[in-house]
Protein backbone atom coordinates (compact mmCIF):
# COMPACT_ATOMS: atom_id res chain seq x y z
CA UNK A 1 0.00 0.00 0.00
CA UNK A 2 1.23 3.50 -0.85
CA UNK A 3 1.87 5.60 2.25
CA UNK A 4 2.32 9.23 1.24
CA UNK A 5 1.51 11.93 3.78
CA UNK A 6 -2.03 12.39 2.42
CA UNK A 7 -2.75 8.65 2.69
CA UNK A 8 -1.63 8.86 6.32
CA UNK A 9 -3.97 11.82 6.91
CA UNK A 10 -6.85 9.96 5.22
CA UNK A 11 -6.15 6.94 7.47
CA UNK A 12 -6.09 9.13 10.59
CA UNK A 13 -2.42 8.39 11.25
CA UNK A 14 -1.47 12.08 11.05
CA UNK A 15 -3.45 15.06 12.36
CA UNK A 16 -5.06 17.56 10.02
CA UNK A 17 -7.58 20.38 10.16
CA UNK A 18 -10.39 18.59 8.31
CA UNK A 19 -12.91 20.82 6.57
CA UNK A 20 -14.92 18.13 4.77
CA UNK A 21 -14.97 14.37 4.39
CA UNK A 22 -17.18 11.86 2.60
CA UNK A 23 -16.60 8.40 1.10
CA UNK A 24 -14.76 9.85 -1.91
CA UNK A 25 -12.98 13.02 -0.80
CA UNK A 26 -11.12 14.61 2.09
CA UNK A 27 -10.55 18.36 2.37
CA UNK A 28 -8.06 19.85 4.83
CA UNK A 29 -6.53 23.25 5.51
CA UNK A 30 -2.97 23.57 4.19
CA UNK A 31 -0.41 23.74 7.02
CA UNK A 32 1.56 26.39 5.09
CA UNK A 33 -1.19 28.49 3.51
CA UNK A 34 -0.32 30.65 0.51
CA UNK A 35 -3.52 32.72 0.86
CA UNK A 36 -5.99 33.53 3.65
CA UNK A 37 -7.97 30.45 2.53
CA UNK A 38 -5.88 27.50 1.33
CA UNK A 39 -7.65 24.15 1.20
CA UNK A 40 -6.40 20.83 -0.15
CA UNK A 41 -9.00 18.55 -1.73
CA UNK A 42 -7.90 14.96 -2.32
CA UNK A 43 -9.46 11.63 -3.19
CA UNK A 44 -9.73 9.23 -0.24
CA UNK A 45 -8.52 6.40 -2.48
CA UNK A 46 -4.87 6.84 -3.44
CA UNK A 47 -4.11 8.02 -6.95
CA UNK A 48 -0.77 9.60 -7.70
CA UNK A 49 -1.85 11.81 -10.59
CA UNK A 50 -4.38 12.42 -13.33
CA UNK A 51 -2.56 9.71 -15.31
CA UNK A 52 -4.17 7.18 -12.93
CA UNK A 53 -7.63 8.06 -14.26
CA UNK A 54 -9.38 7.40 -17.53
CA UNK A 55 -12.66 8.03 -19.31
CA UNK A 56 -14.51 5.88 -16.74
CA UNK A 57 -13.52 8.40 -14.06
CA UNK A 58 -14.95 11.52 -15.71
CA UNK A 59 -17.92 11.72 -13.32
CA UNK A 60 -15.64 11.31 -10.29
CA UNK A 61 -13.30 14.08 -11.48
CA UNK A 62 -16.32 16.28 -12.24
CA UNK A 63 -17.60 15.75 -8.69
CA UNK A 64 -14.17 16.75 -7.42
CA UNK A 65 -14.31 20.08 -9.28
CA UNK A 66 -17.88 20.77 -8.21
CA UNK A 67 -16.95 20.03 -4.59
CA UNK A 68 -14.04 22.47 -4.89
CA UNK A 69 -16.47 25.16 -6.06
CA UNK A 70 -18.96 24.41 -3.27
CA UNK A 71 -16.28 24.51 -0.57
CA UNK A 72 -14.79 27.73 -1.96
CA UNK A 73 -18.17 29.43 -1.66
CA UNK A 74 -18.72 27.98 1.82
CA UNK A 75 -15.31 29.41 2.80
CA UNK A 76 -16.56 32.86 1.79
CA UNK A 77 -14.64 33.12 -1.48
CA UNK A 78 -17.49 34.95 -3.24
CA UNK A 79 -15.14 37.39 -5.03
CA UNK A 80 -13.27 34.52 -6.67
CA UNK A 81 -10.74 31.82 -6.01
CA UNK A 82 -8.03 29.81 -7.70
CA UNK A 83 -7.90 26.04 -8.15
CA UNK A 84 -4.44 24.58 -8.77
CA UNK A 85 -3.49 21.03 -9.65
CA UNK A 86 0.28 20.51 -9.71
CA UNK A 87 1.47 17.61 -11.87
CA UNK A 88 5.00 16.28 -12.06
CA UNK A 89 8.36 17.73 -11.12
CA UNK A 90 8.09 20.76 -13.40
CA UNK A 91 4.54 21.38 -12.22
CA UNK A 92 5.70 21.69 -8.63
CA UNK A 93 4.07 18.56 -7.27
CA UNK A 94 5.47 17.71 -3.83
CA UNK A 95 3.13 14.97 -2.56
CA UNK A 96 2.51 11.93 -4.82
CA UNK A 97 -1.26 11.92 -4.22
CA UNK A 98 -3.68 13.70 -6.55
CA UNK A 99 -4.96 16.88 -4.89
CA UNK A 100 -6.37 20.29 -5.71
CA UNK A 101 -5.34 23.51 -4.00
CA UNK A 102 -8.23 25.92 -3.44
CA UNK A 103 -6.90 29.41 -2.70
CA UNK A 104 -8.56 32.75 -2.09
CA UNK A 105 -9.48 35.43 0.37
CA UNK A 106 -7.36 38.13 -1.27
CA UNK A 107 -6.55 39.36 -4.77
CA UNK A 108 -4.19 36.70 -6.09
CA UNK A 109 -3.01 38.47 -9.23
CA UNK A 110 -2.42 37.06 -12.69
CA UNK A 111 0.75 35.06 -11.94
CA UNK A 112 1.56 32.26 -9.55
CA UNK A 113 5.31 32.85 -9.53
CA UNK A 114 7.38 35.92 -10.27
CA UNK A 115 9.53 36.05 -13.40
Contact map, one row per residue, 1 for C-alpha under 8 A:
1110000000000000000000000000000000000000000000000000000000000000000000000000000000000000000000000000000000000000000
1111001000000000000000000000000000000000000001000000000000000000000000000000000000000000000000000000000000000000000
1111111100000000000000000000000000000000000000000000000000000000000000000000000000000000000000000000000000000000000
0111111100000000000000000000000000000000000000000000000000000000000000000000000000000000000000111000000000000000000
0011111110000100000000000000000000000000000000000000000000000000000000000000000000000000000000100000000000000000000
0011111111000000000000000000000000000000010000000000000000000000000000000000000000000000000000101000000000000000000
0111111111100000000000000000000000000000000101000000000000000000000000000000000000000000000000001000000000000000000
0011111111111100000000000000000000000000000000000000000000000000000000000000000000000000000000000000000000000000000
0000111111111111000000000000000000000000000000000000000000000000000000000000000000000000000000000000000000000000000
0000011111111000000000000100000000000000000100000000000000000000000000000000000000000000000000000000000000000000000
0000001111111100000000000000000000000000000000000000000000000000000000000000000000000000000000000000000000000000000
0000000111111110000000000000000000000000000000000000000000000000000000000000000000000000000000000000000000000000000
0000000111111110000000000000000000000000000000000000000000000000000000000000000000000000000000000000000000000000000
0000100110111111000000000000000000000000000000000000000000000000000000000000000000000000000000000000000000000000000
0000000010011111100000000000000000000000000000000000000000000000000000000000000000000000000000000000000000000000000
0000000010000111110000000001100000000000000000000000000000000000000000000000000000000000000000000000000000000000000
0000000000000011111000000001100000000000000000000000000000000000000000000000000000000000000000000000000000000000000
0000000000000001111110000111100000000000000000000000000000000000000000000000000000000000000000000000000000000000000
0000000000000000111110000111100000000000000000000000000000000000000000000000000000000000000000000000000000000000000
0000000000000000011111001111000000000000000000000000000000000000000000000000000000000000000000000000000000000000000
0000000000000000011111111110000000000000000000000000000000000000000000000000000000000000000000000000000000000000000
0000000000000000000111111100000000000000000000000000000000000000000000000000000000000000000000000000000000000000000
0000000000000000000011111000000000000000000100000000000000000000000000000000000000000000000000000000000000000000000
0000000000000000000011111100000000000000001110000000000000000000000000000000000000000000000000000000000000000000000
0000000000000000000111111110000000000000111100000000000000000001000000000000000000000000000000000000000000000000000
0000000001000000011111011111000000000000111100000000000000000000000000000000000000000000000000000000000000000000000
0000000000000000011110001111100000000011110000000000000000000000000000000000000000000000000000000000000000000000000
0000000000000001111100000111110000000011100000000000000000000000000000000000000000000000000000000000000000000000000
0000000000000001111000000011111010001111000000000000000000000000000000000000000000000000000000000000000000000000000
0000000000000000000000000001111110000111000000000000000000000000000000000000000000000000000000000000000000000000000
0000000000000000000000000000111110000000000000000000000000000000000000000000000000000000000000000000000000000000000
0000000000000000000000000000011111000000000000000000000000000000000000000000000000000000000000000000000000000000000
0000000000000000000000000000111111111100000000000000000000000000000000000000000000000000000000000000000000000000000
0000000000000000000000000000000111111100000000000000000000000000000000000000000000000000000000000000001000000000000
0000000000000000000000000000000011111100000000000000000000000000000000000000000000000000000000000000001111000000000
0000000000000000000000000000000011111100000000000000000000000000000000000000000000000000000000000000001111000000000
0000000000000000000000000000100011111110000000000000000000000000000000000010000000000000000000000000011110000000000
0000000000000000000000000000110011111111000000000000000000000000000000000000000000000000000000000000111100000000000
0000000000000000000000000011110000001111100000000000000000000000000000000000000000000000000000000000111000000000000
0000000000000000000000000011110000000111110000000000000000000000000000000000000000000000000000000011110000000000000
0000000000000000000000001111000000000011111000000000000000000001000100000000000000000000000000000011110000000000000
0000010000000000000000001110000000000001111100000000000000000000000000000000000000000000000000001111000000000000000
0000000000000000000000011100000000000000111111100000000000000000000000000000000000000000000000000110000000000000000
0000001001000000000000111100000000000000011111000000000000000000000000000000000000000000000000000000000000000000000
0000000000000000000000010000000000000000001111100000000000000000000000000000000000000000000000000000000000000000000
0100001000000000000000000000000000000000001111110000000000000000000000000000000000000000000000001100000000000000000
0000000000000000000000000000000000000000001011111101000000000000000000000000000000000000000000011100000000000000000
0000000000000000000000000000000000000000000001111111000000000000000000000000000000000000000000011100000000000000000
0000000000000000000000000000000000000000000000111111100000000000000000000000000000000010000000011100000000000000000
0000000000000000000000000000000000000000000000111111100000000000000000000000000000000010000000000100000000000000000
0000000000000000000000000000000000000000000000011111110000000000000000000000000000000000000000000000000000000000000
0000000000000000000000000000000000000000000000111111110000000000000000000000000000000000000000000000000000000000000
0000000000000000000000000000000000000000000000001111111110000000000000000000000000000000000000000000000000000000000
0000000000000000000000000000000000000000000000000011111111000000000000000000000000000000000000000000000000000000000
0000000000000000000000000000000000000000000000000000111111000000000000000000000000000000000000000000000000000000000
0000000000000000000000000000000000000000000000000000111111100000000000000000000000000000000000000000000000000000000
0000000000000000000000000000000000000000000000000000111111111000000000000000000000000000000000000000000000000000000
0000000000000000000000000000000000000000000000000000011111111100000000000000000000000000000000000000000000000000000
0000000000000000000000000000000000000000000000000000000111111110000000000000000000000000000000000000000000000000000
0000000000000000000000000000000000000000000000000000000011111111000000000000000000000000000000000000000000000000000
0000000000000000000000000000000000000000000000000000000011111111100000000000000000000000000000000000000000000000000
0000000000000000000000000000000000000000000000000000000001111111110000000000000000000000000000000000000000000000000
0000000000000000000000000000000000000000000000000000000000111111111000000000000000000000000000000000000000000000000
0000000000000000000000001000000000000000100000000000000000011111111100000000000000000000000000000000000000000000000
0000000000000000000000000000000000000000000000000000000000001111111110000000000000000000000000000000000000000000000
0000000000000000000000000000000000000000000000000000000000000111111111000000000000000000000000000000000000000000000
0000000000000000000000000000000000000000000000000000000000000011111111100000000000000000000000000000000000000000000
0000000000000000000000000000000000000000100000000000000000000001111111110000000000100000000000000000010000000000000
0000000000000000000000000000000000000000000000000000000000000000111111111000000000000000000000000000000000000000000
0000000000000000000000000000000000000000000000000000000000000000011111111100000000000000000000000000000000000000000
0000000000000000000000000000000000000000000000000000000000000000001111111110000000000000000000000000000000000000000
0000000000000000000000000000000000000000000000000000000000000000000111111111110010000000000000000000010000000000000
0000000000000000000000000000000000000000000000000000000000000000000011111111110000000000000000000000000000000000000
0000000000000000000000000000000000000000000000000000000000000000000001111111100000000000000000000000000000000000000
0000000000000000000000000000000000001000000000000000000000000000000000111111100000000000000000000000000000000000000
0000000000000000000000000000000000000000000000000000000000000000000000011111110000000000000000000000000010000000000
0000000000000000000000000000000000000000000000000000000000000000000000011111111110000000000000000000000110000000000
0000000000000000000000000000000000000000000000000000000000000000000000011001111110000000000000000000000000000000000
0000000000000000000000000000000000000000000000000000000000000000000000000000111110000000000000000000000000000000000
0000000000000000000000000000000000000000000000000000000000000000000000000000111111000000000000000000000100000000000
0000000000000000000000000000000000000000000000000000000000000000000000010000111111100000000000000000011110000000000
0000000000000000000000000000000000000000000000000000000000000000000000000000000111110000000000000000111100000000000
0000000000000000000000000000000000000000000000000000000000000000000100000000000011111000000000000001111000000000000
0000000000000000000000000000000000000000000000000000000000000000000000000000000001111100000000000001110000000000000
0000000000000000000000000000000000000000000000000000000000000000000000000000000000111110000000000111100000000000000
0000000000000000000000000000000000000000000000000000000000000000000000000000000000011111001110000011000000000000000
0000000000000000000000000000000000000000000000001100000000000000000000000000000000001111111110000000000000000000000
0000000000000000000000000000000000000000000000000000000000000000000000000000000000000111111110000000000000000000000
0000000000000000000000000000000000000000000000000000000000000000000000000000000000000011111111000000000000000000000
0000000000000000000000000000000000000000000000000000000000000000000000000000000000000011111110000000000000000000000
0000000000000000000000000000000000000000000000000000000000000000000000000000000000000111111110000000000000000000000
0000000000000000000000000000000000000000000000000000000000000000000000000000000000000111111111000000000000000000000
0000000000000000000000000000000000000000000000000000000000000000000000000000000000000111111111110000000000000000000
0000000000000000000000000000000000000000000000000000000000000000000000000000000000000000100111110000000000000000000
0001110000000000000000000000000000000000000000000000000000000000000000000000000000000000000011111100000000000000000
0001000000000000000000000000000000000000000000111000000000000000000000000000000000000000000011111100000000000000000
0001011000000000000000000000000000000000010001111000000000000000000000000000000000000000000000111110000000000000000
0000000000000000000000000000000000000000011001111100000000000000000000000000000000001000000000111111000000000000000
0000000000000000000000000000000000000001111000000000000000000000000000000000000000001100000000001111100000000000000
0000000000000000000000000000000000000001110000000000000000000000000000000000000000111100000000000111110000000000000
0000000000000000000000000000000000000111100000000000000000000000000000000000000001111000000000000011111000000000000
0000000000000000000000000000000000001111100000000000000000000000000100010000000011110000000000000001111100000000000
0000000000000000000000000000000001111110000000000000000000000000000000000000000011100000000000000000111110000000000
0000000000000000000000000000000000111100000000000000000000000000000000000000100111000000000000000000011111110000000
0000000000000000000000000000000000111000000000000000000000000000000000000001100010000000000000000000001111100000000
0000000000000000000000000000000000110000000000000000000000000000000000000000000000000000000000000000000111110000000
0000000000000000000000000000000000000000000000000000000000000000000000000000000000000000000000000000000111111000000
0000000000000000000000000000000000000000000000000000000000000000000000000000000000000000000000000000000101111110000
0000000000000000000000000000000000000000000000000000000000000000000000000000000000000000000000000000000000111111000
0000000000000000000000000000000000000000000000000000000000000000000000000000000000000000000000000000000000011111000
0000000000000000000000000000000000000000000000000000000000000000000000000000000000000000000000000000000000011111110
0000000000000000000000000000000000000000000000000000000000000000000000000000000000000000000000000000000000001111110
0000000000000000000000000000000000000000000000000000000000000000000000000000000000000000000000000000000000000011111
0000000000000000000000000000000000000000000000000000000000000000000000000000000000000000000000000000000000000011111
0000000000000000000000000000000000000000000000000000000000000000000000000000000000000000000000000000000000000000111
